[in-house]
């Protein structure tokens, strides 16, 4: 609506049924609120489960809560709801319970990074490595391709009236699509696999960002046109590995470390 008012859009795009997976408020004083371990909204008071052994969560909750967000996710075929809190201040440091030391301390020195479509080259004073951006999803991507082919076969078998003889979709056919139970089952399996890929990719990027932070405090990243590089690549996995997410997580982590350890930038 805001883009339409300021002339940056031609029409309003409405959410489809069962397509809104998140809802957030503007402040923690009105609307969606979190107080005394309860979600308060529109007369509802829903208890929020916080694991008692999660030390990091209890330390983070000591900061000021800016606003809340309700997130709906389908995990292993079941719908679960989460409450995300946006907090002010600097995130607490993660502590190793066995040694009592701070996890992922910031290093000292110069580090160079060259990110490609599938790999990243990292060079520091003591390490030179060529790493895959998201190594944990290599085998899962193969399973994803198998499920997508299976989904396409089921869709064509259930809807022969929607396709031409050459296999293309009939653009002028306005009849409804037919979804069988096996098709819906395969689609749910694919959605669960995509969720696992996103979570594993996020974990790999976080580990890589923490490792880069431990190498040094002065990071040089080569400026590249990733879209042009992707267009030239014959077989690319940019969408799977997500090179831009690594830089985002690194910059976010380094910003908090830099502010808390070395003081504000001048």
C-alpha positions in Angstrom: 0.0 0.0 0.0 2.9 2.4 0.8 4.5 1.8 -2.5 1.3 2.5 -4.3 0.7 5.8 -2.5 4.2 7.1 -3.4 3.9 5.9 -7.0 6.4 3.0 -6.8 3.7 0.3 -7.6 0.8 0.0 -10.0 -1.5 -2.0 -7.9 -1.9 -3.6 -4.4 -0.9 -7.3 -4.2 -3.0 -9.2 -1.7 -1.9 -12.2 0.2 -3.4 -15.5 -1.0 -5.3 -17.8 1.4 -3.1 -19.6 3.8 -0.1 -17.6 2.5 0.6 -15.2 5.4 3.2 -16.9 7.6 4.2 -13.9 9.8 2.6 -11.0 11.6 4.5 -8.4 13.6 3.7 -5.3 15.6 5.4 -1.9 15.7 6.1 -1.6 19.5 5.9 -3.8 22.5 3.4 -1.5 24.2 0.4 -1.9 21.9 -0.8 -4.7 19.6 1.3 -7.8 19.8 3.2 -7.7 23.1 5.4 -10.0 25.1 5.2 -9.6 28.9 5.9 -12.0 31.8 6.6 -14.9 29.4 3.2 -14.5 27.7 2.1 -13.4 24.3 -0.6 -10.7 24.7 -2.7 -9.8 21.6 -6.4 -8.9 21.1 -7.5 -10.2 24.5 -5.4 -13.4 24.2 -2.8 -14.5 26.7 -0.7 -17.3 25.4 2.2 -18.7 27.4 5.6 -18.8 25.6 7.8 -21.8 26.0 11.4 -20.8 26.9 13.8 -23.7 27.7 15.1 -23.3 31.2 18.6 -24.5 30.2 18.9 -21.9 27.4 21.3 -19.5 29.0 21.6 -17.4 25.9 17.9 -16.8 25.6 17.6 -15.7 29.3 20.5 -13.3 28.9 19.0 -11.8 25.7 15.6 -11.3 27.4 17.2 -8.9 29.8 17.5 -6.3 27.0 14.7 -4.0 25.9 12.1 -5.5 23.6 11.3 -3.4 20.6 8.6 -5.4 18.9 7.3 -8.9 18.4 6.7 -11.1 15.4 4.5 -14.2 15.2 5.9 -16.8 12.7 4.1 -19.9 11.5 6.2 -22.8 10.2 5.4 -26.3 9.0 7.9 -28.8 10.5 7.7 -32.5 9.7 4.1 -32.0 8.5 2.9 -30.2 11.6 2.2 -26.5 11.9 4.1 -24.8 14.8 4.1 -21.1 15.9 7.1 -19.2 17.1 7.4 -15.8 18.7 10.4 -13.7 17.5 11.5 -10.8 19.6 13.5 -7.9 18.2 15.7 -6.6 21.1 17.8 -3.5 21.5 21.4 -3.4 22.5 24.3 -5.8 21.8 23.7 -9.6 21.8 25.2 -11.4 24.7 28.3 -13.5 24.2 28.1 -17.3 24.0 30.1 -19.0 26.7 31.6 -22.4 26.6 30.1 -24.2 29.6 33.1 -26.5 30.1 35.9 -23.9 29.9 34.0 -20.7 30.6 35.7 -19.0 27.7 33.8 -16.8 25.1 33.0 -18.7 21.9 34.2 -17.3 18.6 36.4 -14.5 19.8 37.4 -11.9 17.3 40.9 -12.3 15.8 43.6 -9.7 14.9 45.1 -9.2 11.5 44.1 -8.9 7.8 41.9 -11.3 6.0 41.0 -11.5 2.3 37.8 -13.0 0.9 37.0 -13.9 -2.7 33.4 -15.3 -3.0 32.3 -17.2 -6.1 29.1 -18.9 -7.1 29.9 -22.2 -5.3 33.0 -21.6 -3.2 34.8 -19.0 -1.2 38.6 -18.4 -1.0 39.9 -17.1 2.3 43.4 -15.9 3.0 44.8 -14.8 6.3 48.2 -14.6 8.0 48.0 -18.3 9.1 45.3 -19.9 6.9 44.7 -20.2 3.2 41.6 -22.2 2.3 39.1 -22.8 -0.5 35.8 -23.8 1.0 32.3 -24.7 -0.3 29.7 -22.1 0.8 27.2 -24.7 2.0 28.7 -28.2 2.1 25.9 -29.8 4.2 23.2 -29.4 1.5 25.1 -31.1 -1.4 23.3 -34.5 -0.9 20.0 -32.9 0.0 20.0 -31.0 -3.3 20.0 -34.4 -5.2 17.0 -35.5 -3.3 15.3 -32.3 -4.1 15.8 -32.7 -7.8 14.3 -36.3 -7.6 11.2 -35.0 -5.8 10.7 -32.2 -8.3 10.8 -34.6 -11.2 8.3 -36.9 -9.4 6.1 -33.9 -8.7 6.1 -32.9 -12.4 5.2 -36.5 -13.5 2.3 -36.7 -11.0 1.0 -33.2 -12.1 1.0 -34.2 -15.8 -0.6 -37.6 -15.1 -3.4 -35.9 -13.1 -4.0 -33.0 -15.5 -3.6 -34.3 -19.2 -6.1 -31.7 -20.3 -3.8 -28.8 -19.2 -0.9 -29.7 -21.5 -0.3 -29.6 -25.2 1.0 -32.6 -27.2 4.6 -31.1 -27.1 4.4 -31.0 -23.3 3.8 -27.3 -22.8 1.0 -25.8 -20.7 -2.1 -24.7 -22.4 -2.3 -20.9 -21.7 -6.0 -20.6 -22.7 -7.2 -23.5 -20.5 -9.0 -22.1 -17.5 -10.0 -25.4 -15.9 -9.0 -26.2 -12.3 -5.9 -28.2 -11.6 -6.5 -31.7 -10.1 -4.3 -32.6 -7.1 -4.2 -36.2 -6.0 -3.4 -37.4 -2.5 0.0 -38.7 -3.7 0.7 -35.4 -5.3 0.0 -33.5 -2.1 2.1 -36.0 -0.2 5.0 -35.5 -2.5 4.6 -31.7 -2.3 4.7 -31.8 1.5 7.9 -33.9 1.3 9.5 -31.3 -1.0 8.5 -28.5 1.3 10.0 -30.3 4.3 13.2 -30.9 2.3 13.4 -27.2 1.3 13.0 -26.3 5.0 15.9 -28.6 5.9 18.0 -27.1 3.1 17.4 -23.5 4.4 18.2 -24.5 8.0 21.4 -26.4 7.1 22.5 -23.5 4.8 21.9 -21.1 7.6 24.0 -23.2 10.0 26.9 -23.5 7.4 26.9 -19.7 6.8 26.9 -19.0 10.6 29.8 -21.4 11.2 31.7 -19.8 8.3 31.1 -16.3 9.5 32.2 -17.2 13.0 35.4 -18.8 11.6 36.2 -15.7 9.5 35.7 -13.4 12.6 38.3 -15.6 14.5 40.9 -15.0 11.7 41.2 -11.2 11.9 39.5 -7.9 12.4 40.4 -6.2 9.0 38.5 -7.9 6.2 38.9 -7.2 2.5 36.2 -8.6 0.2 36.7 -8.5 -3.6 33.9 -6.5 -5.3 32.3 -8.7 -8.0 29.1 -8.6 -10.1 27.5 -11.8 -9.0 24.7 -11.6 -11.5 27.1 -11.4 -14.4 29.2 -14.2 -12.9 26.1 -16.4 -12.5 25.1 -15.8 -16.1 28.5 -16.9 -17.4 28.6 -20.0 -15.3 27.4 -23.2 -17.0 26.1 -24.9 -13.9 25.8 -22.7 -10.9 24.5 -23.3 -7.4 24.1 -19.7 -6.2 20.6 -20.3 -5.1 21.6 -23.4 -3.1 24.8 -22.1 -1.5 23.7 -18.4 -1.1 26.9 -16.4 -1.3 25.2 -13.1 -0.3 23.9 -14.6 3.0 27.5 -15.3 4.1 28.4 -11.6 3.8 25.3 -10.6 5.5 25.9 -12.9 8.5 29.5 -11.9 8.7 28.8 -8.2 8.6 26.1 -8.5 11.2 28.3 -10.6 13.6 31.4 -8.4 13.0 29.3 -5.2 13.7 28.3 -6.4 17.2 31.8 -7.7 17.9 33.4 -4.4 16.7 31.1 -2.3 18.8 31.5 -4.2 22.0 35.2 -5.2 21.8 36.9 -2.3 20.0 34.5 0.5 20.7 32.3 2.5 18.2 33.7 3.4 14.8 35.1 6.9 14.4 
